Amino acid sequence: MNTKLIQILDRDDQVLVLYSYNGDRMDNEEAGQAIDEAWRRDIENYKEANDGEEPEAHDIDATEYLESKGIERVYIEDHSSAHF
């Protein structure tokens, strides 16, 4: 498998989440579109369930939908390095 990574940034260029996908099955643009679609769906669902309230990034979890598309969220433990 040709594992590729795509990170989602907020408007201030802070990393919100990191995803991995199979680069043999889709390219970066396709993965980005799938992720955007999943987030859009979850944002709409959140608003409907919460009287139009805007969600925070931590309120959205599109993991199940994205896994069905072959895209997995990458979780890492907190890590800091003396070198960076």
C-alpha positions as CSV (number, residue, x, y, z in Angstrom):
1,M,0.0,0.0,0.0
2,N,1.2,3.5,-0.9
3,T,0.3,5.3,2.3
4,K,0.0,9.1,2.0
5,L,-0.9,11.7,4.6
6,I,-3.1,14.7,4.5
7,Q,-3.4,17.3,7.3
8,I,-6.4,19.5,7.8
9,L,-5.6,23.0,8.8
10,D,-7.8,25.6,10.4
11,R,-8.0,29.2,9.2
12,D,-4.9,30.1,11.2
13,D,-2.9,27.3,9.7
14,Q,-3.0,25.2,12.9
15,V,-3.3,21.5,12.3
16,L,-6.7,20.2,13.3
17,V,-6.3,16.5,12.2
18,L,-4.0,14.2,10.3
19,Y,-5.4,11.5,8.0
20,S,-3.8,8.6,6.1
21,Y,-5.0,7.2,2.8
22,N,-4.0,4.7,0.1
23,G,-2.2,6.7,-2.6
24,D,-2.8,3.8,-5.0
25,R,-6.6,4.2,-4.7
26,M,-6.9,8.0,-4.7
27,D,-4.8,11.1,-5.2
28,N,-4.4,14.0,-2.7
29,E,-7.3,16.0,-4.3
30,E,-9.7,13.1,-4.1
31,A,-8.8,12.5,-0.4
32,G,-9.2,16.2,0.3
33,Q,-12.6,16.2,-1.3
34,A,-13.8,13.1,0.6
35,I,-12.6,14.7,3.9
36,D,-14.3,18.0,3.1
37,E,-17.5,16.2,2.2
38,A,-17.4,14.2,5.5
39,W,-16.8,17.3,7.6
40,R,-19.6,19.2,5.7
41,R,-22.0,16.4,6.4
42,D,-21.1,16.3,10.1
43,I,-21.3,20.1,10.5
44,E,-24.8,20.1,8.9
45,N,-25.9,17.2,11.2
46,Y,-24.5,19.0,14.2
47,K,-26.3,22.2,13.4
48,E,-29.6,20.4,12.8
49,A,-29.3,18.6,16.2
50,N,-28.2,21.8,18.0
51,D,-30.7,24.5,16.7
52,G,-28.2,26.0,14.2
53,E,-25.3,26.3,16.6
54,E,-21.9,26.4,15.0
55,P,-19.7,23.5,16.1
56,E,-16.2,23.7,17.3
57,A,-13.6,21.5,15.5
58,H,-13.7,19.0,18.5
59,D,-17.4,18.6,18.0
60,I,-17.0,17.0,14.6
61,D,-16.0,13.4,14.1
62,A,-16.3,12.0,10.6
63,T,-14.2,8.9,11.4
64,E,-16.8,6.3,10.5
65,Y,-17.7,7.8,7.1
66,L,-14.1,8.4,6.2
67,E,-13.1,4.9,7.1
68,S,-15.7,3.6,4.6
69,K,-13.9,5.6,2.0
70,G,-10.5,4.2,3.0
71,I,-9.3,7.2,4.9
72,E,-8.2,6.8,8.5
73,R,-7.5,9.4,11.2
74,V,-4.0,9.2,12.5
75,Y,-3.7,9.5,16.3
76,I,-0.4,10.0,18.1
77,E,0.4,10.5,21.7
78,D,1.6,13.9,22.8
79,H,5.2,14.2,22.0
80,S,7.8,17.0,22.3
81,S,11.4,16.9,21.2
82,A,14.4,18.8,22.5
83,H,15.5,19.1,18.9
84,F,12.6,21.2,17.6
